[in-house]
């Protein structure tokens, strides 16, 4: 019973990260694309308002994922925030800058003022996308720690596999964000978003193949799949969803293409999570020191109480977000920009 509960929380932990990447991913993508697709202030405002009512709600999943790490796997939380302190701190600063930029950009009618905040939105969106990829890629391949502590540094995290993970995350979010824009805007901006998604898809597919090959050589993730071939359904779903993006884009079925992109992100995350199991924080110095779902979890009582809380309140969070998405599902038009609440 104890092991089953720990395993449940392992996969809930993975699910929360997957949902965060799926939801906040298109925010990061739109923010990164802002200086490239927005040709004037009106189009940039349309892009910002396309994510404006939703971005802060999407970040609830980041807080939830961090909270679950702290409560369900305290040993992992402690080591994560010491070994990955620098990238996590940079992510925090970038998210703060991004949130402030959305609010401050329209406060002064000055071209210079807006350009400064546009640059902040770009950095505050692109940096977390890359850093999350770098951090998780390093977790996948294992980190240098043992019984005496962590023996690496930030520069060591910027290894070839870590950087490849950062590029992959950025491209996933760029395509996801471009697809979101095709749903929320119209006219020339929608056409540029469509073209961007189509072009970026080819780069994403190439990098995804490179990442899958590198994962075989740099990580033990494939071990679980080789021992249980039925699990190969997960990467097959990921590949099918990735190609689904392209096929649906060709038909200009933008919502289904975005949904296919969301499925790509979620299934790709679970591909790595399933491959990691039962490891949460593997050591590449000595596997005896790896933190797993079984040796790093909180008490049975804590996990049980948390599971009850999750079953009661997560549906409320999902319901709230679905309501918010429904309320702001209309396209961003000039009338929307004229509203007092607009960015």
VOGU-3710 file (C-alpha; in Angstrom, 3 decimals, decimal comma):
1> xxxxxxxxxx> 0,000/0,000/0,000  2,812/2,376/0,888  4,657/1,759/-2,388  1,444/2,171/-4,404  0,705/5,520/-2,756  4,245/6,710/-3,425  3,930/5,675/-7,065  0,605/7,497/-7,382  2,248/10,674/-6,132  5,186/10,194/-8,465
11> xxxxxxxxxx> 2,859/10,245/-11,468  0,728/13,065/-10,022  3,956/15,048/-9,678  4,706/14,368/-13,337  1,151/15,221/-14,366  1,299/18,632/-12,670  4,508/19,509/-14,511  2,985/18,290/-17,786  -0,117/20,462/-17,282  2,057/23,455/-16,444
21> xxxxxxxxxx> 4,107/23,021/-19,611  0,905/22,582/-21,641  -0,812/25,700/-20,286  1,959/28,195/-19,587  3,841/26,879/-22,604  1,742/28,853/-25,080  2,222/31,959/-22,905  5,980/31,538/-23,167  5,655/30,962/-26,896  3,557/34,067/-27,541
31> xxxxxxxxxx> 5,867/36,227/-25,412  8,928/34,953/-27,258  7,288/35,568/-30,639  6,194/39,106/-29,678  9,050/41,039/-31,366  8,916/38,845/-34,481  5,208/38,602/-35,288  3,931/41,920/-33,922  4,654/44,502/-36,614  3,166/47,488/-34,781
41> xxxxxxxxxx> 1,854/48,413/-31,358  -1,682/47,291/-32,169  -0,585/43,808/-33,189  1,656/43,509/-30,142  -1,258/44,466/-27,923  -3,375/41,824/-29,657  -0,717/39,225/-28,899  -0,477/40,240/-25,261  -4,263/40,317/-24,863  -4,473/36,862/-26,441
51> xxxxxxxxxx> -2,791/35,520/-23,289  -3,552/38,402/-20,918  -6,568/36,934/-19,072  -4,965/33,491/-18,747  -1,222/33,625/-18,122  -1,366/34,163/-14,352  -3,946/31,393/-13,950  -1,708/29,061/-15,943  1,131/29,665/-13,499  -1,006/28,201/-10,712
61> xxxxxxxxxx> 0,173/24,821/-12,018  3,807/25,813/-11,420  3,007/26,726/-7,816  1,087/23,465/-7,441  3,930/21,392/-8,895  6,418/23,100/-6,585  4,104/22,648/-3,608  3,647/18,945/-4,349  7,410/18,507/-4,610  7,816/20,153/-1,201
71> xxxxxxxxxx> 5,012/18,242/0,528  5,173/14,807/-1,114  8,921/14,550/-1,723  10,648/16,951/0,706  14,103/15,429/0,174  13,814/16,060/-3,564  12,652/19,633/-2,946  15,624/20,282/-0,662  18,179/18,928/-3,122  16,487/20,477/-6,161
81> xxxxxxxxxx> 16,558/23,977/-4,706  20,186/23,639/-3,704  21,631/21,890/-6,776  19,478/23,793/-9,304  19,358/27,004/-7,285  20,787/29,276/-9,985  18,536/28,229/-12,909  15,468/28,164/-10,636  16,291/31,646/-9,331  16,774/32,909/-12,884
91> xxxxxxxxxx> 13,401/31,405/-13,820  11,795/33,183/-10,869  13,316/36,541/-11,832  12,255/36,052/-15,459  8,671/35,250/-14,455  8,563/38,347/-12,235  9,889/40,525/-15,053  7,332/39,074/-17,463  4,387/39,672/-15,119  5,471/43,248/-14,388
101> xxxxxxxxxx> 5,980/43,913/-18,114  2,401/42,977/-18,982  1,105/45,506/-16,463  3,582/48,350/-17,025  3,831/48,311/-20,828  0,705/50,370/-21,459  1,111/52,817/-18,577  3,090/55,406/-20,573  2,528/56,420/-24,196  6,178/56,310/-25,188
111> xxxxxxxxxx> 7,727/54,197/-27,923  10,955/53,769/-25,947  9,030/52,792/-22,827  7,100/50,114/-24,733  10,213/48,768/-26,455  11,880/48,259/-23,072  8,929/46,287/-21,731  8,586/44,358/-24,999  12,193/43,243/-24,559  11,398/42,253/-20,967
121> xxxxxxxxxx> 8,415/40,196/-22,133  10,656/38,440/-24,657  13,367/37,650/-22,100  10,817/36,793/-19,409  9,220/34,267/-21,770  12,203/32,766/-23,622  14,499/32,401/-20,597  12,144/30,216/-18,492  11,367/28,034/-21,517  15,055/27,318/-22,099
131> xxxxxxxxxx> 15,966/27,018/-18,410  13,159/24,567/-17,648  14,424/22,432/-20,519  18,017/22,634/-19,294  16,990/21,751/-15,727  14,835/18,770/-16,638  17,300/17,423/-19,209  19,971/17,407/-16,501  17,593/15,599/-14,150  16,988/12,986/-16,854
141> xxxxxxxxxx> 20,689/12,264/-17,258  21,432/12,468/-13,540  23,143/15,062/-11,381  26,514/14,861/-9,568  25,557/14,364/-5,918  26,247/11,804/-3,224  26,013/11,489/0,539  28,126/14,612/1,052  26,015/16,864/-1,181  25,918/18,340/-4,679
151> xxxxxxxxxx> 29,208/18,627/-6,591  28,211/20,565/-9,691  27,643/24,184/-10,713  25,495/26,189/-13,107  28,046/26,054/-15,944  28,115/22,263/-15,730  24,363/22,228/-16,338  24,958/23,851/-19,734  26,231/20,603/-21,203  25,266/19,448/-24,728
161> xxxxxxxxxx> 22,314/17,341/-23,593  21,082/20,040/-21,207  21,243/22,705/-23,932  19,495/20,375/-26,381  16,693/19,983/-23,820  16,471/23,768/-23,503  16,189/24,208/-27,266  13,534/21,470/-27,464  11,403/23,086/-24,743  11,682/26,491/-26,436
171> xxxxxxxxxx> 10,614/25,100/-29,816  7,698/23,166/-28,296  6,469/26,371/-26,670  7,051/28,498/-29,788  4,895/26,198/-31,912  2,329/25,990/-29,107  2,225/29,785/-28,821  1,983/30,357/-32,568  -0,948/27,944/-32,725  -2,645/29,763/-29,859
181> xxxxxxxxxx> -2,381/33,001/-31,827  -3,998/31,410/-34,870  -7,015/30,730/-32,641  -7,176/34,100/-30,880  -6,348/36,634/-33,621  -7,304/37,186/-37,261  -6,080/38,913/-40,401  -2,409/39,411/-41,232  -1,264/38,545/-37,703  -3,059/35,201/-37,863
191> xxxxxxxxxx> -1,442/34,477/-41,241  2,030/35,222/-39,855  1,316/33,007/-36,833  0,231/30,209/-39,200  3,413/30,612/-41,258  5,567/30,684/-38,106  3,982/27,502/-36,756  4,540/25,727/-40,080  8,195/26,760/-40,334  9,002/26,120/-36,679
201> xxxxxxxxxx> 7,412/22,669/-36,880  10,203/21,392/-39,133  12,872/22,677/-36,750  10,988/21,177/-33,804  10,730/17,786/-35,523  14,475/17,757/-36,276  15,419/18,736/-32,719  12,950/16,194/-31,285  14,630/13,410/-33,274  18,054/14,601/-32,099
211> xxxxxxxxxx> 16,824/14,690/-28,492  15,397/11,169/-28,698  18,694/9,843/-30,059  20,742/11,765/-27,471  18,440/10,512/-24,702  19,397/6,932/-25,572  23,109/7,695/-25,072  22,967/10,215/-22,223  20,220/8,803/-19,994  18,785/5,504/-18,719
221> xxxxxxxxxx> 15,248/6,561/-19,711  14,861/3,819/-22,321  15,477/1,035/-19,781  11,860/0,996/-18,605  10,609/0,911/-22,183  12,900/-1,941/-23,191  11,826/-3,972/-20,178  8,090/-3,255/-20,804  7,554/-2,712/-24,563  3,868/-1,875/-24,031
231> xxxxxxxxxx> 5,058/1,471/-22,640  6,281/2,361/-26,138  2,702/3,494/-26,764  3,614/6,737/-24,980  6,361/7,855/-27,404  4,207/6,629/-30,304  1,386/8,896/-29,121  3,895/11,747/-28,899  5,095/11,195/-32,460  1,521/10,882/-33,755
241> xxxxxxxxxx> 0,498/14,098/-31,988  3,542/15,919/-33,377  2,667/14,919/-36,949  -0,972/15,712/-36,196  0,029/19,349/-35,673  1,338/19,590/-39,223  -1,595/17,783/-40,809  -4,176/19,894/-38,980  -2,299/23,099/-39,771  -2,465/22,231/-43,461
251> xxxxxxxxxx> -6,254/22,051/-43,101  -6,234/25,309/-41,089  -8,040/23,497/-38,302  -6,285/25,647/-35,731  -7,985/24,551/-32,519  -7,386/20,867/-33,215  -3,792/21,677/-34,172  -3,323/23,465/-30,830  -4,889/20,519/-29,009  -2,509/18,184/-30,849
261> xxxxxxxxxx> 0,369/20,414/-29,721  -0,908/20,224/-26,140  -1,014/16,420/-26,400  2,539/16,450/-27,779  3,798/18,379/-24,746  1,933/16,241/-22,200  2,892/12,911/-23,762  6,523/14,015/-24,246  6,686/14,930/-20,560  5,246/11,550/-19,595
271> xxxxxxxxxx> 7,687/9,802/-21,933  10,483/11,113/-19,736  8,606/10,694/-16,432  7,817/7,036/-17,156  11,409/6,481/-18,214  12,655/7,998/-14,946  10,426/5,928/-12,658  10,997/5,329/-9,798  13,782/7,938/-9,823  12,887/11,533/-9,100
281> xxxxxxxxxx> 16,400/12,884/-8,761  18,958/10,369/-10,048  22,644/10,605/-9,127  25,206/10,055/-11,860  27,966/9,528/-9,294  26,427/6,587/-7,455  22,882/5,313/-8,027  22,743/4,326/-4,351  22,250/8,025/-3,567  19,481/8,600/-6,140
291> xxxxxxxxxx> 16,254/9,992/-4,721  13,270/7,905/-5,712  9,526/7,906/-5,171  10,116/5,386/-2,396  13,094/6,720/-0,435  12,335/10,449/-0,714  8,610/10,560/0,003  6,782/12,056/2,957  4,971/9,888/5,489  2,054/7,643/4,578
301> xxxxxxxxxx> -0,336/9,918/6,488  0,894/13,023/4,662  0,512/11,394/1,250  -2,968/10,125/2,145  -4,224/13,512/3,365  -2,740/15,223/0,311  -4,416/12,751/-2,019  -7,810/13,548/-0,473  -7,126/17,286/-0,858  -6,097/16,830/-4,485
311> xxxxxxxxxx> -9,185/14,799/-5,323  -11,376/17,505/-3,793  -9,742/20,691/-5,054  -7,925/19,947/-8,319  -11,292/19,483/-10,131  -12,230/22,972/-8,889  -9,015/24,422/-10,329  -9,615/22,630/-13,625  -13,213/23,869/-13,671  -12,112/27,440/-13,020
321> xxxxxxxxxx> -9,563/27,295/-15,818  -12,011/25,798/-18,288  -14,467/28,564/-17,399  -11,749/31,200/-17,915  -10,762/29,726/-21,278  -14,423/29,675/-22,330  -15,011/33,273/-21,185  -12,026/34,520/-23,191  -12,398/32,273/-26,222  -13,424/35,047/-28,620
331> xxxxxxxxxx> -10,854/36,531/-30,945  -8,955/39,639/-29,878  -10,307/42,570/-31,906  -10,000/46,348/-31,843  -13,101/46,449/-29,643  -11,309/44,288/-27,084  -8,266/46,574/-27,147  -10,548/49,546/-26,492  -11,811/48,068/-23,237  -10,494/49,466/-19,965
341> xxx> -9,291/46,032/-18,820  -7,193/45,483/-21,966  -3,400/45,529/-21,843
//
